[in-house]
Amino acid sequence: MGKRPFSSYLIAVVSLVLAGLATAQALLFGLGDVVETLLWLGVALGLVWLGYVVPSAEIRNQQLVVVNPFRIAKIGLGAIENIDTRFALKVSGSFGKLSAWAAPAPGRLRFRSHSTEDYKALGLKQGQQVRPGDLPSTISGSLAMQIRIAQKGGGELPTDVQIGINPLGVALAVVPSLLLVFHYWT
């Protein structure tokens, strides 16, 4: 798992605490089928973990490493042909398009809290416009800027691309769901 905002971990922990309280309530007060309650909580917690904790995006060894809920991609910076930060960090090239769930663009009101350092890092003058997703103080903007700097710097950048299935993500979604289906089936 890569670095995620504190709020993502907070949401996951609060969900875990609420699931624990629901489990305790089901056990103590005998509300319905306890196994069914635990299975539904497992499905819910798996989806929360999948959406808030699993996604990550970082640059390692001149590769963009993106972990989305169901896919893992390691893309050499030389293979990236286009970078877009309109809604999230999205890179494209001969491998197709890949959007990083862990690097969303901020809202349109992000300009209210931008700093002069953002403009200095981008080489812009005061008054010039830039998308909120391109600001270096945001996750998407920081990664986009690092990729662009590496590409402009010259030198040999790796062009290898590895895109595969995220086994943890599949397990978090499929296993609790299959257990729930099996419980209703029997």
N, C-alpha and C positions, 0 to 999 in steps of 0.2 A: 504494500500500500504506500502511496506517495503522500505528500503533504496535502492536506485538505484544510479548508477554513475551519476555525474552531466551532462555528455554528453547525457544521455537518456532523462533527463528533457529538456535539451537544444534543442534536436531534436524535441521533442513534442511541445515546445513553438514556435520554428521557423515554424513548420508546421501549428500551429494555426494562427500565424501572416500571413503567406502566404495564408491560407484559408480566412482570413479576407480581405486581399487585393483582392483576386479573387472575393469575394462576393461584395465588393465595386465596383470593375470594372464591374461586371455583372449588378449591380443596376444602376450605373451612365451611362454606355455606352450602356445598353440594348443589351448585347451580348447573343442572343439566349434566351432560356427559363430560367428565374431566378430560378424557383423552381427546375428544373432539375440540374442546376449548384449547388444549395445548397445541393441537395440530393447526388450528386457525391462527394462533399466536405465532407459531413457527413460520407459517406462510407470510404473515404480516411483517415479522422481524426480518425474515430473509429479504423481502422487497425493500424494506427501509435500509438495511445494510447495503443492499445492492445499489440503491440510488444515491445514498449519502456518504458511504465510506469507501466503497470499492473504486470508484473512478479516480484516476490520477493522470497527470501529464507533467513531464519533465524532460529536460535535455541531458542525456548521459552519453559520453564518448562520441560526440558529434552525431547523435541520433535523437530524434524525437520519439520518446517512449510514451505511448498513450494507452491507458487501461480504461476501457469503457465497460459497462456491465457485462456484455457478452463477447467482447473482442479485445485482443491485445495486439498492438501494432508497434513495431520498431522500424522507424523510417529514417534512413540516412538523410542528413540535411541536404545533400546534393541531389536527392531524388524529388525534393519538394519544388514544384514549379510555380505554385500560386498559394498565397496566404490570404485568408479573409477572416476578419474579426467582427463581422456585423452582428451575429447572434451568439457565436462562440468561436473559439479558434477552430478554423476549418482549413485543412491543407489539402492540396490536390496535386496530382502528377500522373505518371503512367500507371500507378497503382489504383487510381480512382480518387474518390473524395473520402476524407476522414474528418469527422468532427470530434473534438475532445469535450466530453461531458464535464470534465473537471476544470475547464477553462472557459466559463461563460463570459460573455460581454456584460458589462454593468448596464444599469438602466440609463435612460436618456438624461436623467438629472445628475449624473455623476460629475458633470462639468462644474457643478456648484462647489465641489470639494477638491477639484484638481489643484495641483501645486505648480509653481513656476519650474520646479525640477522636471516635471513631465515635459514641458516645452523645451527645456534645455537638452534633455536626453534625446528628443526627437529632432533637434536642430530647427525648431520652429520659432517664429517671432510672435510676440504677444498679438493676439487678434486673429492669427491664422487658425483655421478650423481643423479638427481631427476627430475621428470617430471616438466615442468613449471606449470602445473595445481596443483601440490602438494605444491608449495611454499606458506608459510603462509601469504605472503604479497599480495596474490591474493584472490579473493572472493571464488573461488572453493577450494583453498588450506586451507584457514582459516576455512571454514565450515568442510572440511574433517578432519582437525587436531582436531577441537573441538569434533567431533563425536568419533574419535579414542581415545582421552584422556578420554572422558566420559566412553567409553566401557572398557578401560584398568583399570580405576580407581576402578572397582569393585562396589559393591553395587547393589541395585535393580533398574534397569532401566525400564521404562514403555515399554510395547510391543504392546500397542493398536495402531491401524491403522485406519485412517479415510480418505478415498479418495472420493471426490465428484466433482460435476460440479461447475465451477466458474460462478455464474449468471451474474456478471458484464461483464466478457469476452464474454459470449454468447450474452448478450444484445448489447455490442459494435459492434459485428460482424453481428448479425441477424437483429436487428431493422432497421438500416439504409439501409441494403440490401433489406429487405421486403418493406420498404417505396419506394425505387427506383423501384422495380418490380411493386408495385402497381401503381406508377406514369406512367410507360410505359404501364401497362395493361389497364388503363382507358383512 
